[in-house]
Amino acid sequence: MSATTTATPAKGRQMNIGRLLLEGRAFFALIAIIVVFSLMSPNYFSVGNFLIMSSQVAIYGILSIGMLLVILNGGIDLSVGSILALSGVVAGAMMQGVELNSLGVILYPPVWAVVVLTLCVGAAVGAVNGVLIAVFKVPPFVATLGVMYVARGVALLMTNGLTYNNLRGSEALGNTGFNWLGFNRLAGIPISVIVLGTIAILAGLMLGRSAFGRWLYASGGNERAAELSGVPVKRVKITVYMVSGMLAAVAGLVLASQLTSAGPTAGTTYELTAIAAVVIGGAALTGGRGNVRGTMLGAFVIGFLSAGLVIIGVSSYWQTVFTGAVIVLAVLMNSLQYGSGARKG
């Protein structure tokens, strides 16, 4: 009798520790990455390097938040990388000047107008995804795959395959300040990181403290039950794809600002990186489970791992192998976490 009572608490403690490690895997992975690369390179563990890496992670993180919303809804968005490129190209075209042939003049919009119009482009492309999926019942994979090719093709047509360079603007034309997002800092923190933090906080509050957040989790967990409960499923679906497109446009603006150039090939495979960050952060690809905190940790895991491999001089080919292995491991752990939960249920 005593042996049984002794073994039961021990087994319970082991299960609790295992569950803690499983649910906090993104946090522990990030700590492990920082420790390992700090030991391997003296240049890794410094405030300056962390800020530089964080400014690079900001692009992945912004995309990942939009992807999280879509995945929570039980969908997928393969078009975010192409929307990023298209948005950057649209912004670059406006910064180069909009020629009005009928009037014989060239307009140079101020930067705030460029940003607003670019966000509208991202939201419009996202709305196309949402309507195809919610109204016409096209599977998310197929709909967003098609839009991915269309958006990339439009970007190539707009530029003829070339890149818009020197997007700093001109004081004489009144369109300077585009590089503010990519190069400026506030209290020593890159603006891109502040933008990421602001978006993450707003998304977290929306998911945790709003009716829309509850609708999103409900429709992602069981769409039919949510619809019967009065949740506006179609409106939620269209909205999350619009937000995903808009956040992809924000990421496109940040990237173009950092590079002071915009090209139609930007953001290639970024959609896969965003999906990987969401998965590493513990979200379920089946929908209804996940949070912003985990997704941010997932984005930093990928970003800090890639930067660390570059710093210690690992070949780019091996970087791809390591990143892929991390993603596969994350998916496996997701299967263990949610699979065991499903079996218990």
PLY file of the C-alpha trace (Angstrom):
ply
format ascii 1.0
element vertex 345
property float x
property float y
property float z
element edge 344
property int vertex1
property int vertex2
end_header
0.00 0.00 0.00
2.79 2.40 0.97
4.70 1.61 -2.24
1.66 2.56 -4.28
1.12 5.84 -2.48
4.82 6.70 -2.83
4.92 5.94 -6.55
1.81 7.94 -7.39
3.10 11.40 -6.30
6.46 10.69 -8.01
4.69 9.83 -11.23
2.54 12.94 -10.90
5.63 15.12 -10.46
7.22 13.58 -13.55
4.09 14.26 -15.58
3.96 17.87 -14.36
7.62 18.44 -15.25
7.11 16.85 -18.65
4.05 19.00 -19.31
5.93 22.13 -18.23
8.79 21.35 -20.60
6.35 20.58 -23.41
4.22 23.70 -23.04
7.22 25.99 -22.42
9.36 24.51 -25.17
9.67 27.76 -27.16
10.90 29.68 -24.11
13.38 26.98 -23.12
14.57 26.66 -26.72
15.21 30.42 -26.89
17.19 30.36 -23.64
19.21 27.37 -24.88
19.98 29.14 -28.17
21.18 32.28 -26.37
23.36 30.28 -23.95
24.93 28.05 -26.62
25.77 30.84 -29.08
27.00 33.12 -26.28
29.51 30.43 -25.33
30.52 29.89 -28.96
30.96 33.57 -29.85
31.82 36.55 -27.62
30.02 38.86 -30.07
26.64 37.18 -29.64
25.72 38.15 -26.08
25.57 41.94 -26.23
22.79 44.49 -26.09
23.72 45.88 -29.48
23.59 42.48 -31.15
20.28 41.61 -29.50
18.77 44.86 -30.81
20.06 44.19 -34.31
18.71 40.63 -34.25
15.39 41.85 -32.86
15.00 44.36 -35.71
15.42 41.46 -38.15
12.99 39.29 -36.17
10.41 42.11 -36.32
9.54 41.27 -39.93
8.99 37.58 -39.14
7.12 38.48 -35.98
4.68 40.84 -37.68
3.93 38.23 -40.34
3.59 35.54 -37.67
0.92 37.45 -35.73
-1.24 37.63 -38.84
-0.58 33.96 -39.52
-1.53 33.09 -35.93
-4.95 34.68 -36.36
-5.54 32.71 -39.55
-4.38 29.43 -38.00
-6.54 30.02 -34.91
-9.43 30.24 -37.35
-8.48 26.82 -38.73
-7.01 28.17 -41.98
-3.65 28.87 -43.56
-2.30 31.85 -45.51
0.38 31.08 -48.08
0.15 34.52 -49.68
1.73 36.68 -46.94
5.22 36.60 -48.47
3.86 37.72 -51.85
1.68 40.40 -50.21
4.83 41.63 -48.45
6.60 41.94 -51.81
3.63 43.56 -53.53
3.20 46.06 -50.70
6.86 47.00 -50.83
6.68 47.46 -54.59
3.53 49.60 -54.32
5.23 51.79 -51.71
8.37 51.97 -53.84
6.38 52.96 -56.92
4.69 55.78 -55.03
7.99 56.98 -53.61
9.39 57.09 -57.17
6.45 59.25 -58.21
3.00 58.62 -59.67
2.86 59.86 -63.25
-0.48 61.26 -64.45
-0.22 61.13 -68.24
-3.50 62.98 -68.81
-2.28 65.98 -66.80
1.39 65.69 -67.65
2.49 65.83 -64.03
4.18 63.49 -61.54
2.83 63.32 -58.01
5.08 62.52 -55.02
2.78 61.52 -52.14
3.94 62.22 -48.57
5.16 59.21 -46.63
2.05 59.00 -44.44
-0.09 58.68 -47.59
2.24 56.00 -48.96
1.89 54.01 -45.73
-1.91 54.31 -45.61
-2.39 53.33 -49.27
0.01 50.40 -48.91
-1.90 49.11 -45.89
-5.10 49.37 -47.92
-3.51 47.26 -50.66
-2.55 44.57 -48.13
-6.03 44.58 -46.60
-7.65 44.36 -50.05
-5.60 41.32 -51.05
-6.37 39.72 -47.70
-10.07 40.43 -48.25
-9.88 38.55 -51.56
-8.53 35.55 -49.65
-11.29 35.85 -47.06
-14.11 36.11 -49.59
-12.82 33.16 -51.61
-12.65 31.02 -48.47
-15.70 32.23 -46.50
-18.18 32.94 -49.29
-17.12 30.68 -52.15
-15.89 27.84 -49.89
-12.52 27.51 -51.62
-10.11 25.54 -49.39
-7.68 27.96 -47.67
-4.60 26.18 -49.03
-5.82 26.50 -52.64
-7.20 30.04 -52.34
-4.10 31.52 -50.72
-1.78 29.57 -53.02
-3.51 31.12 -56.04
-3.42 34.61 -54.52
0.25 34.07 -53.69
1.07 33.61 -57.38
-1.19 36.47 -58.49
0.30 38.95 -56.00
3.86 37.96 -56.90
3.03 38.22 -60.60
1.53 41.69 -60.20
4.67 42.81 -58.34
6.84 41.48 -61.18
4.67 43.19 -63.79
4.82 46.52 -61.95
8.61 46.51 -61.85
9.39 44.41 -64.93
11.43 42.26 -62.57
13.58 45.17 -61.38
14.02 46.76 -57.95
13.11 50.25 -56.77
16.24 51.69 -55.16
17.00 54.75 -53.03
13.62 55.18 -51.37
14.85 57.80 -48.93
12.90 60.50 -50.78
13.82 64.11 -51.39
13.28 67.18 -49.23
12.47 69.21 -52.34
9.63 66.81 -53.16
8.36 66.60 -49.59
8.47 62.80 -49.37
11.39 62.15 -47.03
11.17 59.90 -43.99
10.45 56.51 -45.55
13.60 55.04 -43.97
12.38 56.09 -40.49
10.89 52.64 -39.82
14.07 50.81 -40.70
16.82 52.99 -39.27
15.52 55.23 -36.49
15.46 54.34 -32.80
13.42 55.48 -29.85
15.24 55.36 -26.49
17.80 53.12 -28.20
15.20 50.60 -29.39
14.69 50.17 -33.17
11.34 51.50 -34.39
10.63 48.16 -36.09
10.86 46.40 -32.71
8.51 48.97 -31.17
6.06 48.39 -34.03
6.25 44.63 -33.43
5.70 45.08 -29.68
2.72 47.38 -30.24
1.08 44.97 -32.69
1.73 42.02 -30.37
0.15 43.81 -27.38
-2.90 44.86 -29.40
-3.32 41.36 -30.82
-2.99 39.82 -27.36
-5.62 42.16 -25.93
-7.91 41.47 -28.87
-7.63 37.69 -28.44
-7.96 37.72 -24.67
-10.36 40.55 -23.90
-12.70 41.08 -26.82
-15.76 39.39 -28.25
-13.94 39.00 -31.56
-11.19 37.01 -29.83
-13.76 34.65 -28.32
-15.46 34.29 -31.70
-12.11 33.49 -33.31
-11.22 30.74 -30.85
-14.75 29.32 -31.04
-14.91 29.25 -34.83
-11.43 27.74 -35.04
-12.22 25.05 -32.47
-15.55 23.99 -33.97
-16.92 26.11 -36.79
-20.33 24.43 -36.97
-20.95 24.68 -33.23
-19.82 28.32 -33.24
-22.22 29.12 -36.09
-25.10 27.51 -34.24
-24.16 29.56 -31.17
-24.59 32.81 -33.09
-20.94 33.53 -33.96
-20.65 35.45 -37.29
-18.31 32.84 -38.74
-18.04 34.32 -42.24
-17.33 37.81 -40.96
-14.65 36.49 -38.59
-13.00 34.52 -41.38
-12.90 37.46 -43.80
-11.62 39.78 -41.04
-8.69 37.55 -40.03
-7.50 37.27 -43.63
-7.80 41.04 -44.04
-5.75 41.57 -40.88
-3.19 39.04 -42.07
-2.87 40.90 -45.38
-2.56 44.25 -43.62
0.15 42.95 -41.28
1.99 41.52 -44.31
1.87 45.05 -45.76
3.32 46.43 -42.51
6.13 43.87 -42.74
6.70 44.88 -46.36
7.00 48.53 -45.36
9.45 47.68 -42.57
11.61 45.55 -44.88
11.61 48.14 -47.68
12.47 50.83 -45.13
15.37 48.81 -43.73
16.76 48.16 -47.21
15.64 51.55 -48.67
14.66 49.46 -51.71
11.75 47.30 -52.79
11.83 44.35 -55.16
9.26 41.84 -56.44
11.25 38.87 -55.12
11.25 40.06 -51.50
9.60 37.83 -48.91
10.14 34.56 -50.77
9.39 31.63 -48.39
8.55 34.10 -45.59
5.10 32.52 -45.36
6.77 29.25 -44.34
8.84 31.05 -41.70
5.67 32.63 -40.29
3.93 29.24 -40.13
7.01 27.77 -38.45
7.02 30.51 -35.79
3.36 29.85 -35.00
3.95 26.10 -34.75
7.09 26.49 -32.61
5.04 28.78 -30.36
2.66 25.93 -29.61
-0.38 26.75 -31.75
-2.38 23.86 -33.18
-2.60 23.78 -36.97
-6.13 22.42 -36.60
-7.21 25.77 -35.13
-8.63 27.07 -31.86
-5.42 26.81 -29.79
-2.49 29.21 -29.58
-1.53 32.66 -28.32
0.54 35.70 -29.24
3.13 35.10 -26.52
4.06 31.69 -27.89
4.14 32.97 -31.46
6.52 35.78 -30.51
8.80 33.28 -28.79
8.67 31.12 -31.92
9.68 34.07 -34.12
12.59 34.91 -31.83
13.69 31.27 -31.78
13.95 31.23 -35.58
15.53 34.69 -35.80
18.09 34.20 -33.02
18.99 30.73 -34.31
19.58 32.01 -37.85
21.61 34.98 -36.62
23.69 32.78 -34.31
24.53 30.39 -37.13
25.67 33.32 -39.27
27.81 34.76 -36.46
29.70 31.49 -35.88
30.21 31.06 -39.63
27.97 28.09 -40.36
27.28 27.49 -44.05
23.94 28.75 -45.35
23.13 25.20 -46.44
23.52 23.92 -42.89
21.44 26.85 -41.64
18.56 25.54 -43.73
19.06 22.05 -42.31
19.08 23.27 -38.70
16.03 25.49 -39.20
14.13 22.63 -40.82
15.06 20.27 -38.00
13.74 22.76 -35.42
10.45 23.04 -37.31
10.04 19.26 -37.57
10.78 18.91 -33.85
8.21 21.60 -33.04
5.54 19.85 -35.11
6.37 16.56 -33.40
6.00 18.12 -29.97
2.71 19.72 -31.04
1.48 16.27 -32.02
2.52 14.89 -28.63
0.86 17.76 -26.77
-2.44 17.95 -28.61
-2.56 14.29 -29.56
-2.31 13.18 -25.94
-4.90 15.76 -24.98
-7.25 14.49 -27.65
-6.83 10.88 -26.55
-7.55 11.80 -22.94
-10.64 13.67 -24.03
0 1
1 2
2 3
3 4
4 5
5 6
6 7
7 8
8 9
9 10
10 11
11 12
12 13
13 14
14 15
15 16
16 17
17 18
18 19
19 20
20 21
21 22
22 23
23 24
24 25
25 26
26 27
27 28
28 29
29 30
30 31
31 32
32 33
33 34
34 35
35 36
36 37
37 38
38 39
39 40
40 41
41 42
42 43
43 44
44 45
45 46
46 47
47 48
48 49
49 50
50 51
51 52
52 53
53 54
54 55
55 56
56 57
57 58
58 59
59 60
60 61
61 62
62 63
63 64
64 65
65 66
66 67
67 68
68 69
69 70
70 71
71 72
72 73
73 74
74 75
75 76
76 77
77 78
78 79
79 80
80 81
81 82
82 83
83 84
84 85
85 86
86 87
87 88
88 89
89 90
90 91
91 92
92 93
93 94
94 95
95 96
96 97
97 98
98 99
99 100
100 101
101 102
102 103
103 104
104 105
105 106
106 107
107 108
108 109
109 110
110 111
111 112
112 113
113 114
114 115
115 116
116 117
117 118
118 119
119 120
120 121
121 122
122 123
123 124
124 125
125 126
126 127
127 128
128 129
129 130
130 131
131 132
132 133
133 134
134 135
135 136
136 137
137 138
138 139
139 140
140 141
141 142
142 143
143 144
144 145
145 146
146 147
147 148
148 149
149 150
150 151
151 152
152 153
153 154
154 155
155 156
156 157
157 158
158 159
159 160
160 161
161 162
162 163
163 164
164 165
165 166
166 167
167 168
168 169
169 170
170 171
171 172
172 173
173 174
174 175
175 176
176 177
177 178
178 179
179 180
180 181
181 182
182 183
183 184
184 185
185 186
186 187
187 188
188 189
189 190
190 191
191 192
192 193
193 194
194 195
195 196
196 197
197 198
198 199
199 200
200 201
201 202
202 203
203 204
204 205
205 206
206 207
207 208
208 209
209 210
210 211
211 212
212 213
213 214
214 215
215 216
216 217
217 218
218 219
219 220
220 221
221 222
222 223
223 224
224 225
225 226
226 227
227 228
228 229
229 230
230 231
231 232
232 233
233 234
234 235
235 236
236 237
237 238
238 239
239 240
240 241
241 242
242 243
243 244
244 245
245 246
246 247
247 248
248 249
249 250
250 251
251 252
252 253
253 254
254 255
255 256
256 257
257 258
258 259
259 260
260 261
261 262
262 263
263 264
264 265
265 266
266 267
267 268
268 269
269 270
270 271
271 272
272 273
273 274
274 275
275 276
276 277
277 278
278 279
279 280
280 281
281 282
282 283
283 284
284 285
285 286
286 287
287 288
288 289
289 290
290 291
291 292
292 293
293 294
294 295
295 296
296 297
297 298
298 299
299 300
300 301
301 302
302 303
303 304
304 305
305 306
306 307
307 308
308 309
309 310
310 311
311 312
312 313
313 314
314 315
315 316
316 317
317 318
318 319
319 320
320 321
321 322
322 323
323 324
324 325
325 326
326 327
327 328
328 329
329 330
330 331
331 332
332 333
333 334
334 335
335 336
336 337
337 338
338 339
339 340
340 341
341 342
342 343
343 344
